[in-house]
Structures are given as structure tokens and as C-alpha cells.
Amino acid sequence: MTSTQQAVVDLPSPLPLAGRILLGWFSRLRRGRMEGQMPGGEPFLIQGAEAGPTGVMRLHRPGRMVARIATRGSVGFAESYMAGEWSSPDTAHLLELMLRNEDAFERRMEPSWLHRLRLALHHRGRRNTQRGSRRNIAAHYDLGNEFYRHWLDDTMTYSAAIFEHPDQPLAEAQQNKYDQLLDTLGARPGEHILEIGCGWGGFAMAAAQRGMRVTGLTLSTEQLAWARRRIAEAGFAGQVELRLEDYRDTRGRFDHAVSIEMLEAVGEAYWPAYFRMLHDRVRPGGHIGLHGITIAEERFEEYRRRPDFIQRYIFPGGMLPTPRRLAEESEHAGLAVMESTGLGQHYAATLLQWDARFVRALPEIHRLGFDEHFINMWRYYLAYCYAGFRTGSIDVKRVLLRRP
């Protein structure tokens, strides 16, 4: 940044050492505006030379925050939020601001070599073997149906909605997603669809309502119990079979297959087996509809070398492919890519709605026994994903594959 591009900085004086270090880092801001408050209430302002979002940060324990970032990098920044060392009234847009200035902050957000090693070893220890997959899925989805029920919509859908207009209710936007996926798939009444990762049964319900049969797989005992009860109560038990089963154990032949945001949990080492399974389970001429989160091509190599906050705390064993890698793995398995549509901005809108619902449900979530550390972790996760989708660092693709 040249002298004519320096951020405009308005800082309180005098500042303790930790405050000087933190605000010295943040003063490298190039795009957008950071408004903040020191522990004693003193305000600060950093205005980048270029247009961008506004983020608000409230510092509570800057000394501990500096120590975490210095040793643990971007994961330490997240852990500092989880520990209550800083906060924001709008964490999603603050993280968007940070991500849009990643080129200015990235050196300060790099962990030490020792922490990089620890992260890599932890991630490697959560590989998605068949036993590991059950453990990894349980760590996230078996938090309890009541937990998810308090902030998901009535369809109990935990994936990106597709909004026809900004004010559309979330449940309607989720139904749009299912309808569009079925339309893209070209499935007809009476045909049999394999769903890998059936969640709480939202897609299976939508397909059954259109006269199709569904076999759904999950590794979550909590999800399975909820979804089976829901399907039975709706009168679709004769059309829908839900199983506690790993995709690698599935046999048989289906007209089509669907997998909604399950690819992220497969793991890079198992992508070839996953796509080969899709090829083998679908009849010739059948279609496969995937919703999969992808990472930008230019970010992949660093991402695979250095596990991030999501892999450490939210989805152990998880790994995002790039759009190119997704297409290559499909083609290597003998599947033709028919179309691919990016839906990332719909996911950003979904995440903002989830966070608002989560905040409204905080009294109930507290009563379920979840503490402040967990609640901060979960809200950071929703905000972190929002920033990724909003800036295009990650995307969610709806991909139609065909078995020739």
C-alpha cells in the first residue's frame, strides 16, 4: 500500500501494549471500515482507502487475544471469540470485512509451525474411514434434534435455501431448493431415488409428495429417528425407506441419486470411492443431483495444507473440493457433468436467517445445557460461513451428473 493509500486511523491515546499491537495489525485495512471499542469504552476507527463493508469489533481482553493470534493464527482468532475476548454486534459482516482484507492480514493470521503441525495431526486423526465417519457425523449431528429444531425452519433443512425474492420465508425457500433439484434431476413419479445423507427427511418428503420412491442414508441416529417418525406421520412410509448406513455399504440399482451437502464430509482420500459408488448405484441413463460446497481454486492448496476453524471445531474430517476437482472426480468415475450452477449468495442469505433464529432461540438453547463457549463457537461458525459465501471464497454448486 502506498502512502496515498494508507488507512485513516483514529485511535485512543494512550494505548496499552496489547491494544497497540492489535490496532497496528488492523490499521493495515485497505477496504471498508472497522469501528471498535477498547475494554474501557474508548472508541477507535480504521477507514480503508477503498470501499467495502463495515465491521464492528469490541475488545474485551486484548492481551489474551494477541497471544492466541500470534501462536494459533486465524484459528486462534476464532478461539478468542469463542472465549469472549472480543465480540461484535454483527459478527458476519465483521468477518466479511476481515476476509475482504485477507491480503493485508494474512501474515498476522498464520499459525506457528508447531500449531500448524498440531492442526494437521488432529485433522489426520479424524479421517473418514467407516468408523471415523460415524464418529465425525455424530460429533456434529447428534447434538440433539431439539437443538436444531429451535433455529432451523419447519422443514428441518440444514442446507442452503434458494430464495425467489429476499423476503421469502425460509421454509418456502427450502422447498424451492428441493423442487428445483427434482426438476433438474428429471425424476418422474414411480422412479426410485437414492439419497446419500438424508438429514431430517426434507428431500425425501418432497420427492414422495411428487410420487417418487426414496431410499435415504444417514449415519446420525438422532436424524434417523426424527426422519422416520416424520415420514410415517405424513403417510409416506410405503414410499420412503431410511437407513443407518454408510454409502460404501449400499447395494442395489436406482433410477437416480441425490446428495445434498454431504460431499463436504467425505474426505479427499475417499472422493474416488464416493463418485464410483454414485456411478455404480445409478442405472445407465440415470441422473445424479449434487449440492456440494466448493472452495475457490486459488485457495485449495493452502487450505489442504492448513486445516481451518471449520475442520478443527465444526466438521471434523471435512474437506471441500474445488469446482474443477469436483468435475474431475466425476469424470474419472465415468459420470458426465451436464450442468453446474453456483448458489453461494443464496447460502449467505440462509446463514443470516439461521443466525437470527439462533439468537431468538438462545433461552431455549441455554436450557438444553449448551454453554457460552459452545454458543460463541456456533455463532462464529455461521458468521464464518457467511463471509466465505459472500466473498466467493467458497460456493455451493448444484451439479447434474449423468451415467452414460
N, C-alpha and C positions, 0 to 999 in steps of 0.2 A: 504494500500500500504506500503510495507516495505521500508527500507532505500535504498535498491538496486533497487527499482522500482520507485523512485522519478522522476518526470518530470524534464527535463533540461530546466531551465528558464533563459532567457536573457532579463532583464528589464531595462528601462532607470532610471537614478537616478539624482536628487531626484524626487519623485513622489508626487503629491497632494494626500490628504487622499482618495478621491473617486477612484482615479486610483489605489492606493494601495489595496483598498478593492476589486475592480473588478478583478485585476490581481491576487490577492490572491485566489479568487474563481477559476479563470481559471487555476491557476497553479496546481490544483488537476487533471488536464487532465492525462489520462492513455493511451489513444490510439490515434495515429495520431499526428497532428501538427497544432498549431494555430499561424499564423503570423498576426501581427497587427500594428496599428499606433495610437499614442496618438493624442489628439487635436492639439498639437503644431508640429506634424510631426515626433516625436521621435518614432522609431520602437520598437517593442517588439516581442519576440519569446518564445513559450512554446512548447517543444517537449516531447510527451509522451513516456513511456518506451516500448510500444507495437506499432506494425504497425497499420496504419489506415489512413483515409482521411486527406487532408489538407484543412483548412478553413482560410479565411482572414477576419479580423474584423477591421473596422476603427471607433475609438471612437470620438464622437463629443461633447457630453455633459455628461460625466461620472457621475457627481453628480446626475443629474435627473434620469439617468439610474439605479444607485444604489437604489435610493428611490423607484422607481417603482418595481424593482425585490424584494426588501425587504418586500414590502407590498402586491404585487399582483402576485408574483411568476412567473411562466412560461408565464402566460397571460400578466403580466407586462413587461416581456422581449419582447414579441411581440409588445405591445403598445409602447415600447421605440423605436423599429424600425419604427413603423408607424409614430411616432413623429419626426423622423430624428435624434434621439440621438445617434444612431450608424448606420453603413451601411456596406455593403460588395459588392465587385465586383462579387461575386458568392455566393449569399445567400443560394442557395440549398445545396451546399457542406459544407458550414459552419454549417447549421442546421443538416446535416448528421453527422458531427463531434460531435456536441453537443449531439445528440441522442445516438451515439455510446458510449458516455461517461456519459450517464444519471445516472449511478450508482454513479459516482463521484460528479455530480452536483445536484442530486435530492433534497437534503436538502435545498440548496440555492434557488431552484425553486419552493418551496412550498409557497403558499399564506398564509397570515394571516388568522386566524379563521373568522374574520369579512368579509374579501374578499371572502372566501370560501362560507360563508352564502349568500353574495350578488350574487355571481355567480349562486348558487343553486336556489335562488329565481327567478333570471332573467330567468334561463332555464325552471323552472317550469311554469313561466308565458307565455312561448311560446309553450305550449302543442299543439299537433296536433289533436285538435278537428276539426270538419269540417270547422268551421270559422277560427280557428287558422292555419290550413293547408293552406288556401288561402292566409292569411296574410304572413305566413312564406315563401311560394313559391314566392309570389310577391316581397318580400324583396330581393330575390336573382335573380330570372329570369326576372323580369320586369325592370331591369336596362336599357333595351332597346336592340332591335335587332342589332342596329348599333354598340353598344359597343362590343357585342360578335362577330359580323361579322368581325371586324378588326383583331382578333387574332385566331379565330377558322379556320379550313380548309374549303374548298369549300363545304363539306358535312354538315357543321354546326353541327358537332357532338361534344358533350360536355361529353364524357366518354372515357374510356381507349381504345386506338387503340391496334391492335395486329400486330406486325412487323414480316414479313418474313425474313428480314435482316435489319441491323442497318441503312442503307442508304435509305430505302424505303420511298417514300413521304408519308406524314401524311394522306392525303386523301385516298391513296391506302390502308394504314394500317387500316383505319377506315372501309373501305369496306370489308377488310378481317374479321374484327370483326363481321360485320353483316352476311357475308356469312357463317362463322363458326358457328354462333349461329343458323342460319336457318338449316344448315346441322345437328347440334346436336339435334335440335328440331324434325327433321324428317318431317317437313311440306311439303305437296305436293300441286301442283297447284290446285286452286279451294277451298282449305281449308281456314277457317276463323280464324284469329288470333286476340286476344285481346292484345293490348299493353298498359300497365299501366305506364304512364309517357312518352309521345311520343316525347317530346322535339321539335326540329325543323323539325321533319319528316324524319330523315335519315333512320331509320329502316323501317318505313312504305314504303318508296320509294324502298328500297332494296327488300322487300317482294313482293311488287306489280310488280316489274320487273321480278320476278320469277313466276308470275301468281297467287299469293295468294290475298285474301281479308284481310283488316286490319281495325279494329276499334281502334282508339287511343284516350287516355285520357290525358288531361293536366289541370292544374289549373292556368297556365300562359296565360293571354290574349295576351301578346306580342308574345309568342311562337305560339299560336294557329293561329293568323293572318298570320304569316310568313309561317307556315307549310301548311295551307290551300291553300295559293296562290301558293306555290311551287308544291304541289300535282296537283293542277288544271293545272298549266302551263306545267307539264310533261304529262298530259293526263290521269292521274290515278284517277280522281275524282269518277269514277264509281266503283272503287275497294276499295277506302280508305275513311273512314268516321272519322273525327277528332272532338272531343267534349271537351267543357269546363265542366269537370265533375269529381267529387270526386269518387275514386274507390268504396267507400262504397255505392254509389247510382247506380252503374251499375247493370243492369239486363240482362238476356239472357244466352245463352249457346254457347260456342265457341269450335272449334276443339283444339286450343292450346292457350297459353298465354305467353307473354314475358314481362319482366320488367327489364330495363337496368338502374342500379344505381339510382333507386327510393326507394329501401328498406331503405336506409340511412335516408330518410325524413319521414318515417312512425312514428317513436317514439316507445319506448319499450312497452308502455301500449297498443299500437294498433297492435303489431305484431300478436297476435292470430286472430284478425278480418281480417287482411290483408291476412294471409295464408288460413283462412277459405274461404274468398272471392275467392281466386285462385282455391281452391277445387270446390267450388260451380259453378263457371263460366265455367269450362272446362268439356267437356264430358268425360264419363268413357273411359279410354284408351288414353286420350289426354295427351299432354306433356306441361310442363311449363319450359321456359328457363329464368333463372335469372342471371344477372350480379349484384353482390352486394359486397360492400366494407365491410370487416370484420376486427375486431381488435383481436390481439393475446389474447389467453385465459388468460395468466397471468397478463394482463393489465386491464381486463374488470372491476373488482370490483372497483379499484381506479378511473377508467375513469367514471363509472356511478355515483360515489360519488362527483367527482370534474369536472364539465364541463370545456372543454378546449377552446383554441382560436377559433377553427372552430365553436363550438357551440355558442360561445359568439358573433362572428363577421360575420361569413360566412353563416352557415346553422342553423338559429335559430330553436330549436325544434328537431334537428337531433340527431341520436343515432345509433351507429354501433353495430351489434351483433357479437358474436364470431362465428367461423365456427360450433362449437358444438351447440350453441344456434340456429343458422340458421337451422341446421338439426333437432333439437328437435321440433322447432315450425312447421316445415314442416310435420313431422311425427304425431304430435298431431292433425294437421288438416286433417289427412288421406291421406297425399301425400307421395309417396315413393321416396327417394333420389336415383337416378340412377347413377349419376356421379358428381364429383366436381373437377374443375381444377383451380389452382392458377395462376393468370396473373399479379401479382404485379409488376414484373420488366418491363413488357410492359407499365404499368401505369407510372412508374418512367420515362421511355423514353418519353412517351407522354407529361408529365409535363414539361420536359426540352424544348421540342419543343414549347409548349404553351408559356412558359416564353420568349423564344427568339422571338417569333412572337409578343408577347405583347410589348416587348421593341422596336421592329421595328415600332410598331403602335403608340408609345407614342404621336407623334404630333397630330394624329387624335383623340386619346383618350382625350387629353387635350382640343381639340376643341369641344368635346362633353360636356365639362363642368366639368369633373372629376378632383379633386384637388390632390395635392401631398399626402395628408393623405390617400385618397382612393387608389391611385396608389401604395403607400407603403404597404397598407393593402393587396391589391390583389396580389402583388408580394410575400409578405410573405406567403400568403395562398398557392400559387403554390409551393414555396420552402418547406414549412412545410409538405405538402402532399408528395412531392418528398422524403424527408428524411424518412417519415414513410414507404413508399413503399420500398425504397432502403434498409432499415434496417430490414424489415419484421415485424415491429410493427403493420402495417396494411397490408392488402392484398385485392385484388379484385378477387372474386370467380365467375367462370361460373358454375352454378349448373343446372343440368337437373333433374326436378321432373316429376313424373308420377301419374296421378289419376288412381288408380286401377279400 
